Amino acid sequence: MWLKNRRIQSLGGGRMERFGLRLWSRMQFSALKSRKSPEIVSLIREIHRQKRTLMSAFESYIIFSVSRAQSRLDGAFAEIGVFRGGSARILCETKGDKPLHLFDTFEGLPPSAQQDRNVHRRGQYSCSLPEVQDYLKGYQNIHFHRGTFPQSSEGVPEQTYAFAHFDVDLYEGTKACLEYFYPRMTPGGIMLSHDYDILAGVSQAFHEFLAGKPETLIEQPTTQCMVVKR
């Protein structure tokens, strides 16, 4: 599975990857339009037209749906792996007055590990911090943390989280996210990750971390997976 996707992932957000996602999402938008809120579908479509995300329409909708539900729980929101701010904008729309903590190197991916099977290259998916800040400037209570996670979490106030979205692509980054957020999730809090079933490093990090824990990994029909904290 991962080897089949190696060529796609290595395109790094270039024209071919965007072209494939655009075609795939076009069909998905037709399905969403027929049965979901026009306002929500319009928001997601706008984000895609602005080329602010490399997620499919269904993946974007899952982020919206899950984060909207989690906004009723106590705890902050977080995203690790912000890219150009598309999914962060969805979280801004759903979080209410909760704080949203956004973590990213804002210089692209850090070096990969052996578990990642050389799928990515260093610096892939780069977008500058000022560009993302400008894109999200209309929203309140957003906190940007620049650097490699978890070092970028230094100085972040100790708190609980109702929702955490991971889109870090790599084994070490995913492992660090799980180790940091798992003990800080409020009961019923959700950790949602992109690329679980197409990137070997992401999948391995989840399986290793959850071994012996009471939570069960919930796979989605997209590339995503999620864990509900007990």
C-alpha positions, 0 to 999 in steps of 0.5 A, a space after each residue: 500500500 505504502 509503496 504504491 503511494 510513494 510516487 504520489 507522496 514524493 510529489 510534495 504538493 506540486 502540480 500533479 498531486 494537486 491535479 489528482 486531489 482536484 479530480 478526486 475532490 470534484 466527485 466528493 464535492 458533488 456528493 457533499 453538495 447533495 446532502 450537507 449544509 451548503 454553507 459548510 460545503 462552500 467553505 471547504 470548496 473555497 479553501 480548496 480553490 485557494 489551494 490552501 490544503 492538500 486534503 480531499 473534500 471528504 477529509 476536510 469535511 471530517 475535520 469540520 464534523 469532528 472538530 465541531 462536535 468537540 467544540 462542546 467539550 472543555 479544552 483547547 484545540 491544536 493542529 500540528 502540521 499547518 501547511 498553508 492554513 486550510 485545515 486550521 481555517 476549518 478549526 477556526 470556524 468550529 472552535 468557538 472561543 477556544 484557544 487554537 494552538 498551531 504548531 509547524 516548522 513553517 519551513 517544510 518537513 524535518 528529516 525523516 526516519 528509517 520508518 518513513 521509508 524515504 518517501 519524503 524529502 526535507 523541506 517538503 510542504 513549506 509555507 512561511 509563518 507570515 503567510 499563514 498568519 495573514 490568511 487567518 488574521 480574521 480569527 481570534 485566540 490563535 497561537 502560533 508555535 514555530 519549530 520542530 515539535 515537540 520542542 515548539 511546545 516549550 512555553 505553551 501553558 499546561 492545559 487540556 485539549 478537546 481536539 488535536 489534528 495531526 498532519 506531520 507525515 513522519 514517524 518521529 513527528 507522529 510519535 511526538 504528537 501522540 506522546 504529548 497530547 495523549 495525557 493532555 486530552 480531556 475524556 472524550 477528546 479526539 486525536 485525528 490524523 491525516 495520512 494514516 493508511 498511506 504512510 508507513 511511518 505514521 501508521 507504525 507510530 500509532 500502532 506502537 503507541 497504542 499497544 497496551 492502551 485502552 483506546 482503539 484506533 478508528 480508521 476512516 474511509 479516507 486516509 485518516 484515523 482517530 483516537 477517542 480518549 477514554 
